[in-house]
Amino acid sequence: MFCHTCGTQLAQPLSYCNHCGADLSTLKTQDLADKTETAIDTLQWVIIGTTITLLGMALGALVLIKNGAINERLGTAFVILTFISLVVAEGVLVWRFFQLSRSAKETRTVPQLSDVIAGQSDPLITRALQEHLEPVSSVTEETTRTLEPFYGKGERR
C-alpha cells in the first residue's frame, strides 16, 4: 500500500500516513470504485444476456406460429408479453447502469499520486509535492517508556 500524497510505501493499511500524515481513508474509496467498476461490467453482461434471451423467446414463438405448432392467438399474446417484459427489464437494468455509472464518476474524483505526477491535478498540490519534505517520525519512534521488571513471590530483586 502506498500513500497517495507522498508516495511512501506503508507496511500495513493505516488511516493516516506515517510519513506525511495524509488521510488514507480515501484509498478505501478506490476499493469502492473498483467494486463499482466490477458491478458495471457485470450489469452490462446481464443487460446483454436478458436481451438475447427475451428476443430469442419471441423469435422462437414466431417460428412456432409460422410452422403451426401453436395457436396464432396464443403465440401473438406470448410475443407481446415477451416484448413488454423486455422493455420493462431493460428499462430497470439501464436505469441501474446509469446509477452505478454516476456513483463511479463521483468516487473517481479523489486525486491519485499518478495523476499528480503526470501533472493532471491542481498546480498547488503538484508544487507542494515537489517541495522537499522532511521526514516525520512515527509516534512509536518518539515513545521512550522503560518497563520496570515485575517480580513474583520468591523471586529476587
LOGUPA-246345 format. One record per residue: residue number from 1; residue in three letters; z, x, y of N, C-alpha, C in turn. Coordinates in steps of 0.02 Angstrom, whole numbers, plus 50000, padded with zeros to 5 digits. Layout:
BEGIN
R seq type  n.up n.east n.north ca.up ca.east ca.north  c.up c.east c.north
R NUM  ala     Z      X       Y     Z       X        Y     Z      X       Y
...
end
This chain:
BEGIN
R seq type  n.up n.east n.north ca.up ca.east ca.north  c.up c.east c.north
R   1  met 50000  50042   49941 50000   50000    50000 50000  50045   50062
R   2  phe 49960  50026   50112 49954   50065    50173 49974  50021   50233
R   3  cys 50001  50053   50283 50018   50019    50346 49953  50005   50383
R   4  his 49943  49944   50407 49882   49926    50442 49882  49952   50514
R   5  thr 49938  49977   50539 49941   50002    50607 49931  50078   50610
R   6  cys 49969  50115   50570 49964   50188    50574 49929  50219   50513
R   7  gly 49920  50181   50460 49885   50207    50402 49928  50245   50353
R   8  thr 49993  50247   50364 50038   50284    50320 50042  50250   50252
R   9  gln 50039  50289   50198 50045   50261    50132 50118  50246   50118
R  10  leu 50131  50186   50093 50200   50165    50079 50210  50163   50004
R  11  ala 50266  50187   49981 50280   50191    49910 50293  50123   49879
R  12  gln 50321  50078   49918 50337   50011    49893 50321  49959   49947
R  13  pro 50311  49897   49926 50297   49845    49976 50358  49832   50020
R  14  leu 50351  49840   50084 50405   49831    50132 50386  49779   50183
R  15  ser 50436  49756   50221 50423   49709    50276 50402  49746   50339
R  16  tyr 50426  49808   50347 50410   49848    50406 50393  49919   50383
R  17  cys 50348  49951   50421 50327   50019    50405 50383  50068   50420
R  18  asn 50396  50116   50375 50447   50167    50386 50426  50216   50441
R  19  his 50361  50224   50451 50336   50273    50498 50334  50247   50569
R  20  cys 50302  50189   50579 50293   50164    50648 50330  50100   50662
R  21  gly 50359  50068   50612 50398   50007    50623 50356  49944   50628
R  22  ala 50292  49948   50611 50248   49889    50617 50268  49836   50566
R  23  asp 50257  49774   50586 50271   49717    50543 50218  49714   50488
R  24  leu 50238  49720   50426 50191   49721    50370 50184  49653   50337
R  25  ser 50215  49602   50365 50209   49536    50336 50138  49510   50344
R  26  thr 50100  49539   50390 50030   49519    50399 49988  49538   50339
R  27  leu 50011  49588   50300 49974   49605    50239 49977  49549   50188
R  28  lys 50029  49509   50192 50033   49451    50147 49978  49401   50164
R  29  thr 49959  49398   50228 49904   49353    50245 49838  49379   50217
R  30  gln 49833  49445   50206 49774   49472    50175 49770  49447   50103
R  31  asp 49827  49446   50067 49828   49419    49999 49808  49346   50000
R  32  leu 49832  49309   50050 49815   49239    50057 49740  49231   50069
R  33  ala 49712  49275   50109 49640   49272    50123 49600  49286   50059
R  34  asp 49623  49333   50018 49590   49347    49955 49592  49287   49909
R  35  lys 49650  49254   49906 49656   49194    49864 49611  49138   49890
R  36  thr 49606  49133   49956 49564   49081    49985 49491  49095   49969
R  37  glu 49470  49158   49972 49401   49176    49955 49387  49158   49882
R  38  thr 49435  49171   49838 49426   49153    49767 49420  49078   49759
R  39  ala 49461  49041   49796 49458   48968    49792 49391  48942   49818
R  40  ile 49365  48973   49870 49300   48952    49897 49245  48965   49845
R  41  asp 49247  49024   49814 49197   49039    49762 49200  48990   49704
R  42  thr 49261  48974   49683 49270   48926    49628 49244  48858   49648
R  43  leu 49259  48837   49709 49238   48772    49733 49162  48768   49738
R  44  gln 49129  48822   49756 49056   48822    49757 49028  48809   49688
R  45  trp 49057  48839   49637 49034   48828    49569 49049  48758   49545
R  46  val 49105  48729   49566 49121   48660    49549 49070  48613   49580
R  47  ile 49051  48626   49642 49000   48584    49675 48934  48588   49638
R  48  ile 48913  48648   49619 48851   48656    49582 48854  48622   49514
R  49  gly 48909  48632   49478 48917   48601    49412 48918  48525   49415
R  50  thr 48952  48497   49465 48955   48424    49472 48886  48396   49487
R  51  thr 48850  48430   49531 48783   48406    49549 48737  48407   49488
R  52  ile 48737  48461   49451 48694   48466    49392 48712  48414   49340
R  53  thr 48777  48404   49328 48799   48356    49278 48779  48285   49296
R  54  leu 48794  48264   49358 48780   48195    49377 48705  48182   49383
R  55  leu 48667  48230   49409 48595   48221    49411 48565  48219   49340
R  56  gly 48591  48259   49296 48569   48258    49226 48583  48191   49193
R  57  met 48641  48162   49208 48657   48096    49180 48609  48043   49206
R  58  ala 48594  48045   49271 48548   47996    49300 48478  48004   49271
R  59  leu 48454  48066   49267 48387   48078    49239 48384  48059   49165
R  60  gly 48437  48072   49129 48440   48052    49058 48436  47976   49051
R  61  ala 48469  47940   49094 48466   47867    49092 48396  47842   49108
R  62  leu 48363  47875   49157 48295   47855    49173 48247  47867   49115
R  63  val 48256  47922   49079 48215   47936    49020 48227  47884   48966
R  64  leu 48291  47866   48956 48307   47815    48906 48278  47747   48925
R  65  ile 48276  47731   48989 48247   47668    49012 48171  47669   48997
R  66  lys 48139  47725   49014 48066   47730    49004 48048  47724   48930
R  67  asn 48089  47754   48886 48075   47751    48815 48095  47685   48784
R  68  gly 48130  47644   48821 48151   47579    48796 48214  47583   48753
R  69  ala 48249  47637   48754 48309   47644    48713 48368  47603   48740
R  70  ile 48369  47591   48805 48422   47549    48834 48390  47497   48879
R  71  asn 48427  47443   48891 48404   47389    48934 48392  47416   49004
R  72  glu 48339  47390   49036 48321   47414    49103 48375  47398   49154
R  73  arg 48405  47339   49151 48457   47321    49199 48519  47365   49190
R  74  leu 48538  47377   49127 48596   47419    49113 48582  47491   49136
R  75  gly 48523  47516   49122 48505   47584    49142 48503  47591   49218
R  76  thr 48476  47541   49253 48474   47543    49325 48544  47543   49355
R  77  ala 48587  47502   49327 48657   47500    49351 48691  47567   49339
R  78  phe 48677  47598   49282 48707   47663    49267 48681  47716   49316
R  79  val 48617  47716   49330 48588   47765    49377 48617  47755   49447
R  80  ile 48623  47693   49469 48651   47679    49535 48724  47702   49538
R  81  leu 48764  47686   49488 48834   47709    49486 48839  47785   49484
R  82  thr 48794  47817   49448 48794   47890    49444 48780  47921   49513
R  83  phe 48731  47893   49549 48715   47919    49615 48772  47905   49665
R  84  ile 48805  47848   49659 48862   47834    49703 48918  47883   49689
R  85  ser 48932  47895   49624 48985   47943    49608 48965  48014   49629
R  86  leu 48900  48030   49627 48876   48095    49651 48890  48102   49726
R  87  val 48875  48052   49765 48885   48055    49837 48959  48061   49853
R  88  val 49001  48022   49820 49073   48023    49834 49103  48091   49812
R  89  ala 49088  48113   49752 49116   48176    49727 49093  48235   49769
R  90  glu 49029  48237   49786 49003   48292    49826 49032  48290   49897
R  91  gly 49042  48230   49923 49072   48223    49990 49142  48252   49991
R  92  val 49182  48235   49941 49251   48261    49938 49251  48337   49928
R  93  leu 49208  48362   49884 49206   48434    49871 49181  48473   49932
R  94  val 49132  48448   49966 49106   48483    50026 49158  48480   50081
R  95  trp 49194  48424   50089 49248   48420    50138 49301  48472   50124
R  96  arg 49321  48479   50060 49371   48530    50041 49344  48600   50053
R  97  phe 49280  48610   50040 49249   48675    50051 49254  48695   50125
R  98  phe 49239  48648   50170 49243   48664    50241 49315  48675   50263
R  99  gln 49363  48640   50234 49433   48653    50249 49453  48724   50230
R 100  leu 49435  48744   50169 49451   48812    50146 49416  48865   50188
R 101  ser 49354  48852   50208 49317   48900    50249 49351  48908   50317
R 102  arg 49374  48853   50346 49408   48856    50411 49473  48895   50405
R 103  ser 49512  48883   50352 49575   48919    50345 49563  48993   50330
R 104  ala 49508  49009   50295 49492   49079    50282 49475  49115   50347
R 105  lys 49440  49082   50392 49424   49113    50457 49487  49126   50497
R 106  glu 49535  49081   50493 49598   49090    50530 49638  49149   50503
R 107  thr 49638  49160   50437 49676   49215    50409 49641  49282   50418
R 108  arg 49576  49281   50432 49540   49344    50444 49550  49372   50514
R 109  thr 49586  49337   50556 49595   49360    50625 49645  49417   50630
R 110  val 49680  49436   50576 49727   49491    50578 49688  49557   50581
R 111  pro 49700  49599   50630 49662   49662    50634 49682  49709   50578
R 112  gln 49633  49740   50548 49645   49787    50494 49632  49858   50520
R 113  leu 49662  49907   50488 49654   49977    50509 49581  49998   50506
R 114  ser 49544  49975   50456 49474   49994    50450 49434  49968   50510
R 115  asp 49451  49907   50535 49417   49880    50594 49433  49922   50656
R 116  val 49496  49944   50660 49516   49984    50718 49481  50051   50718
R 117  ile 49477  50082   50659 49444   50148    50654 49370  50141   50671
R 118  ala 49339  50086   50649 49268   50076    50663 49256  50056   50735
R 119  gly 49309  50045   50774 49302   50028    50844 49285  49955   50856
R 120  gln 49300  49911   50808 49283   49841    50814 49341  49800   50842
R 121  ser 49394  49831   50864 49451   49792    50887 49464  49805   50961
R 122  asp 49522  49784   50983 49542   49790    51052 49546  49864   51073
R 123  pro 49519  49882   51130 49521   49953    51152 49592  49979   51163
R 124  leu 49638  49935   51183 49708   49957    51192 49739  49979   51126
R 125  ile 49725  49942   51073 49752   49960    51007 49721  50025   50984
R 126  thr 49657  50032   50994 49623   50094    50973 49651  50154   51010
R 127  arg 49661  50148   51075 49688   50203    51114 49759  50220   51093
R 128  ala 49799  50169   51079 49868   50180    51057 49870  50216   50990
R 129  leu 49823  50201   50947 49822   50234    50882 49798  50305   50887
R 130  gln 49756  50320   50936 49730   50387    50943 49781  50434   50974
R 131  glu 49830  50407   51010 49882   50449    51039 49925  50477   50983
R 132  his 49951  50536   50995 49992   50568    50944 50060  50533   50940
R 133  leu 50076  50510   50882 50140   50477    50871 50186  50525   50834
R 134  glu 50248  50530   50857 50296   50571    50822 50324  50530   50764
R 135  pro 50335  50563   50708 50360   50526    50651 50429  50496   50665
R 136  val 50438  50436   50642 50502   50402    50649 50538  50410   50583
R 137  ser 50599  50433   50586 50635   50444    50524 50658  50377   50495
R 138  ser 50666  50377   50431 50687   50317    50396 50762  50306   50408
R 139  val 50783  50244   50400 50854   50228    50408 50896  50265   50356
R 140  thr 50870  50271   50297 50907   50304    50243 50913  50379   50255
R 141  glu 50865  50408   50293 50869   50480    50307 50925  50495   50357
R 142  glu 50941  50447   50400 50991   50457    50451 51063  50440   50426
R 143  thr 51068  50414   50367 51134   50395    50341 51169  50456   50313
R 144  thr 51228  50471   50339 51266   50529    50315 51335  50506   50294
R 145  arg 51338  50473   50240 51402   50449    50216 51420  50488   50153
R 146  thr 51480  50515   50153 51502   50551    50093 51547  50504   50053
R 147  leu 51539  50507   49990 51578   50464    49947 51639  50503   49923
R 148  glu 51695  50470   49925 51757   50501    49901 51761  50488   49826
R 149  pro 51784  50538   49789 51789   50527    49717 51843  50477   49701
R 150  phe 51831  50439   49648 51879   50390    49625 51913  50417   49562
R 151  tyr 51978  50419   49564 52015   50443    49506 52051  50386   49473
R 152  gly 52046  50382   49408 52082   50332    49370 52151  50357   49352
R 153  lys 52189  50317   49316 52256   50336    49296 52253  50396   49249
R 154  gly 52295  50443   49260 52300   50501    49217 52250  50556   49232
R 155  glu 52207  50546   49282 52159   50599    49299 52186  50641   49356
R 156  arg 52165  50703   49357 52188   50750    49408 52149  50740   49473
R 157  arg 52184  50757   49527 52152   50754    49592 52137  50822   49617
end
